[in-house]
Amino acid sequence: MSLAVRVIPCLDVDGGRVVKGINFRELRDAGDPVELARTYDAEGADELTFLDISASHEGRATTLEIVSATAEQVFIPLTVGGGIREVADVDRMLRAGADKVAVNTAALTRPELVADIADRFGNQVLVLSVDARRVPAGGTPTDSGFEVTTHGGRRSAGVDAVAWAARASELGAGEILLNAMDADGTQDGFDLELLAAVRREVSVPVIASGGAGATEHFAPAVDAGADAVLAATVFHFGTLRIADVKGALADAGHPVR
């Protein structure tokens, strides 16, 4: 029996509000995070992901408050990312009500952080967030043709994205949140080539992110290897509902909750 495909709305939080742009630029206000979380819970979302995209200490404090307020009102797993730099940060988020944490830049800088978090809390708590893109013309080639980026997809980290996902899963990451930066904001569909490349190299669950624009985009992502599908703009602005996505997945033969 195949595991049900999870449908996950993503809340990019800045200054206590949900925002959405392309590669974190030209941000539009998308609403109150607690209200949106309550709506998505009622509509049948399987999980929620919060990404704190502000870099300040105040952003961290705001996120803790939002996580705590949300955890009191919804009953689906919460993943929180943004600014997780050490084990103590994970502890604070879990105590605030998060079920999982997503790490990104800090793990790139210090890969042993992945092992440290997994050893302390278990790999089921740890999601590795990978902002990946095709290596641009003039860039340093990678074996897979994909590279890890930082700063909202604007800078190359000089690391092969597929190799990094594989290494992090070996270190203890329990899931890979695969953000296709080339597809972000296009609403042309998920990057199936990137998904398939990572799927071949890791055995942990892979969450597809970036590019969702229509119900017909979700099933191909699962066919390419995704265990879960994540979207933001299409949910926040009412283009699609959770039930629309689950219906399309079920019609394509993929089990959903």
C-alpha positions in Angstrom: 0.0 0.0 0.0 1.5 3.3 -1.0 1.7 6.1 1.5 -0.7 9.0 1.0 0.7 12.0 -0.8 0.8 15.0 1.5 -0.4 18.4 0.4 1.3 21.2 2.2 0.6 24.9 2.1 3.7 27.1 2.7 3.5 30.3 4.7 6.4 32.6 4.1 6.3 34.9 7.1 7.9 38.4 7.3 7.2 40.7 10.2 4.3 38.6 11.4 2.5 38.5 8.0 2.3 35.9 5.3 3.9 37.3 2.1 4.6 36.0 -1.3 6.9 37.0 -4.1 9.3 35.5 -6.6 12.6 34.4 -5.0 11.5 36.4 -2.0 11.4 39.7 -4.0 8.4 42.0 -4.8 6.6 40.7 -1.8 2.8 40.9 -1.6 0.8 40.6 1.7 -1.1 37.4 1.7 -2.7 37.6 5.1 -2.5 36.6 8.8 -0.6 33.4 9.3 -2.7 32.0 12.1 -5.9 32.7 10.2 -4.5 31.1 7.0 -3.3 28.1 9.0 -6.8 27.6 10.5 -8.3 27.8 7.0 -5.9 25.3 5.6 -6.4 22.9 8.5 -10.2 23.1 8.0 -9.7 22.5 4.2 -7.8 19.3 4.7 -4.1 20.3 4.4 -1.9 17.4 5.7 0.8 19.7 7.1 1.8 23.3 7.2 5.2 24.8 6.6 6.3 28.2 8.0 9.4 29.9 6.6 10.5 33.0 8.4 12.1 35.0 5.6 13.3 37.9 7.7 16.8 37.8 9.1 16.4 39.8 12.3 16.2 38.6 15.9 12.7 40.2 16.0 11.7 37.9 13.2 12.6 34.9 15.3 10.6 36.1 18.2 7.6 36.8 16.0 7.8 33.3 14.5 7.9 31.7 17.9 4.7 33.6 18.8 3.0 32.6 15.5 4.0 29.0 15.9 2.7 28.9 19.4 -0.6 30.6 18.5 -1.1 28.3 15.5 -0.2 25.1 17.4 -3.0 25.9 19.8 -5.6 26.0 17.0 -4.6 23.5 14.4 -4.0 19.8 14.7 -1.8 19.0 11.7 2.1 18.9 11.8 3.9 22.2 11.6 7.4 22.6 10.0 9.2 25.8 10.8 12.3 27.1 9.0 14.3 30.3 8.7 17.2 31.2 11.0 17.8 27.7 12.4 21.5 27.9 13.1 22.1 25.7 16.1 20.6 22.9 18.2 19.2 25.4 20.7 17.1 27.0 17.9 15.5 23.7 17.2 14.7 23.2 20.9 13.0 26.6 21.0 10.9 25.9 18.0 9.8 22.5 19.2 8.9 23.9 22.6 6.8 26.6 20.8 4.8 23.9 19.1 6.6 23.0 15.9 6.7 19.3 15.0 9.7 19.7 12.6 12.3 22.2 11.7 13.7 23.0 8.3 17.4 24.0 8.0 19.0 25.5 5.0 22.0 27.9 5.0 23.4 26.9 8.3 23.6 23.3 7.3 25.5 24.3 4.1 28.0 26.2 6.2 28.3 23.5 8.9 27.0 20.1 7.6 27.6 18.6 11.1 24.6 20.6 12.3 22.4 18.1 10.4 23.9 15.2 12.4 23.8 17.2 15.7 20.1 17.9 15.3 19.2 14.3 14.2 21.2 12.9 17.1 19.5 15.1 19.6 15.9 15.0 18.4 15.7 12.2 15.8 15.7 12.5 12.0 11.9 12.7 11.9 12.2 16.2 13.2 14.7 17.4 10.6 13.8 18.7 7.1 16.7 19.8 4.8 15.6 22.7 2.7 17.5 22.9 -0.6 17.1 25.9 -2.9 18.2 24.4 -6.2 18.6 25.7 -9.7 20.2 24.7 -13.0 23.8 25.9 -13.2 23.6 29.1 -15.3 25.7 29.8 -18.3 29.2 30.7 -17.2 28.7 29.0 -13.8 30.9 26.2 -12.4 29.5 22.9 -13.7 28.2 20.2 -11.4 27.8 16.5 -12.0 24.0 16.7 -11.8 23.7 20.1 -13.7 22.0 21.5 -10.6 23.5 23.7 -7.9 22.5 24.9 -4.4 21.7 28.6 -4.1 21.5 31.0 -1.2 20.0 34.5 -0.7 16.6 33.6 -2.3 18.2 31.9 -5.3 20.4 34.8 -6.2 23.8 33.4 -5.2 25.4 30.1 -6.0 26.7 28.1 -3.1 29.1 26.2 -5.4 27.6 22.9 -4.3 25.9 20.2 -6.4 22.3 20.2 -5.3 21.7 16.5 -5.8 24.9 15.5 -4.1 24.1 17.8 -1.2 20.6 16.3 -0.7 22.2 12.8 -0.7 24.9 13.8 1.8 22.4 15.5 4.1 20.1 12.4 4.1 23.1 10.3 5.1 23.9 12.7 7.9 20.4 12.4 9.3 18.0 14.7 7.5 14.6 13.0 7.6 13.1 14.8 4.6 14.3 16.9 1.7 12.3 20.1 0.9 13.3 20.6 -2.7 12.8 24.2 -3.8 13.1 24.6 -7.6 14.3 28.2 -7.8 14.0 28.3 -11.6 10.4 27.4 -11.3 9.5 29.7 -8.4 6.7 32.1 -9.4 6.3 30.7 -12.9 3.3 28.6 -12.2 4.4 26.4 -15.1 4.7 23.2 -13.1 7.3 21.6 -10.8 10.8 20.9 -12.0 10.4 17.2 -12.8 14.0 16.7 -13.9 15.3 18.0 -10.6 12.9 15.9 -8.6 13.8 12.7 -10.4 17.5 13.4 -10.0 17.2 13.8 -6.2 14.8 10.8 -6.0 17.4 8.5 -7.5 19.9 9.5 -4.8 17.9 9.6 -1.6 15.6 7.2 0.2 14.0 9.7 2.6 10.8 11.6 1.6 11.1 14.4 -0.9 8.8 17.4 -0.9 8.3 19.2 -4.2 8.3 23.0 -4.1 8.2 25.7 -6.7 6.2 26.1 -9.9 2.7 24.9 -9.0 0.1 26.7 -10.9 -2.7 24.3 -11.8 -4.2 21.0 -10.5 -2.6 19.1 -13.4 0.9 20.0 -12.1 0.8 18.0 -9.0 0.5 14.4 -10.1 3.5 14.6 -12.4 5.6 15.7 -9.5 4.6 12.6 -7.6 5.3 10.5 -10.7 8.8 12.0 -10.7 9.4 11.0 -7.1 7.8 13.5 -4.7 6.2 12.1 -1.6 4.6 15.5 -0.8 3.7 18.6 -2.8 4.0 22.1 -1.4 2.6 25.3 -2.8 2.0 28.9 -1.6 0.6 31.5 -4.0 -2.0 29.3 -5.6 -3.5 28.6 -2.2 -3.1 32.0 -0.6 -4.8 33.9 -3.4 -7.5 31.3 -4.0 -6.4 30.0 -7.4 -6.6 26.4 -6.0 -8.1 24.8 -2.9 -6.6 21.8 -1.1 -9.5 19.7 -2.2 -8.8 20.5 -5.8 -5.2 19.3 -5.5 -6.2 16.1 -3.7 -8.9 15.4 -6.2 -6.4 15.7 -9.1 -4.0 13.4 -7.3 -6.7 10.8 -6.6 -7.9 11.0 -10.2 -4.3 10.2 -11.3 -4.2 7.2 -9.1 -2.2 8.6 -6.2 -3.5 7.9 -2.6 -4.4 10.9 -0.6 -5.8 11.4 2.9 
